[in-house]
């Protein structure tokens, strides 16, 4: 049996490489869920490339740290295959973890993919070794190394402290698997075996690792800098469009909103006049005057609430996410649109589930989504008889435990082509529409970690539903 030694400086460097790659990959992986289309695929590929390349680099730095008393080299084909395997399996892990509302089984599946990336790369890299030794493995240490690799669950977090901790844990798991796997390796001298030749020697391998890592980091830095600038411009543009869409919607509802304000203000004046009459009676009826003033205060507060909602929707301000009861948000929108709904002869029903978990979100943005869906439903029912105009807003929980909101109408419904393109920018079925409302809704919901989609509805009408992760789930992955 042949025993090797370790260079402690290269061992420390290998652990540092694993942790650094993990942090960078987690940072890129955090950008995958809110991205869409080609951008989603780009971030996913970048995260997989950094994670897989980091595992590969860590392994071969650690192999350089391992010194045997005879020269060793590495088969080029298997060395490249180990890199491809690490990147491919890491991409599977990030794909699973980036899906909206990832469940506990999803986390386990992500860990399995990450484990395959780690131990698959490791043992493929070990198989690439060429030299006058015969390689075998202790089954118990081999099994332990596989368990450690699968235990390296991928994380989704945007908090810098949590991200750093997650990177350290993942880096230790990668390094721990490697050095446990090396403990499982048994090297036996074989006199009849040829010496190391025809592959990569230590110096060439070191240069290859350094070149790959340096090129990877330079390309990554340039790419991330460019994408960050583009994302900031896109984020500001979306915020401006969302504000314009809110103000436009409020303008369309101006007559109905003015009624919602004037009605309680008129009641304030009426109750104040009533209180004056009771106070002027002989003798003054203080109890009746007090009741009239109480009603005036109540109506004044109602008018103030309506004005406050209007100001919040019209105001241009950065989003602020807090713990919210989605039922309260819905009721606020229903109250704001009451006049518009009544003017169009629509019957509104709500089925709001009790005991729903709070969601982490921006109140104004979520109000904008619900407001847009309600107004769209009201407009869609303009072509049906007034006795048939029904709007149902319901809440509940879906199979994964996320909060579910459903808006259903009794309008003409959606055809298959319309359903596929409904959330595309500038696509609209209205003669006077811009086609931005539902696209903005999708951006808002995805920014909150949820998803929105049309669903089949029995009979006439359309049904749009969206999900939002609970506050607890948002804190776990945010």
ABEGO torsion letter per residue (X at the ends): XBBBBBBAAAAAAAAAAAAAAAAAAAAAAAAAAABBEAAAAAAAAAAAAAAAAAAAAAAAAAAAABBBABBBBBBAAAAAAAAAAAAAAAAAAAAAAABBGBBAAAAAAAAAAAAAAAAAAAAAAAAABBEABBBBBBAAAAAAAAAAAAABBBBBBABAAAAAAAAAAAAAAAAAAAAAAAAABBBBBBAABBBBBGBBBAAAAAAAAAAAAAAAAAAAAAAAAAAAAAAAAAAAAAAAAAAAAAAAAAAAAAAAAAAAAAAAAAAAAAAAAAAAAAAABOBBBAAAAAAAAAAAAAAAAAAAAAAAAAAAAABBBBBBBBBBBAAAAAAAAAAAAAAAAAAAGBBBBBBBBBGBBBBBBBAAAAAAAAAAAAAAAAAAAAABBAAABBBBBBBBBBAAGBBBBBBBBABAEBBAAAAAAAABBGBBABAABAGAAAAAAAAAAAAAGBBBBBBBBBEBEBBBBBBBBBAAAAAAAX
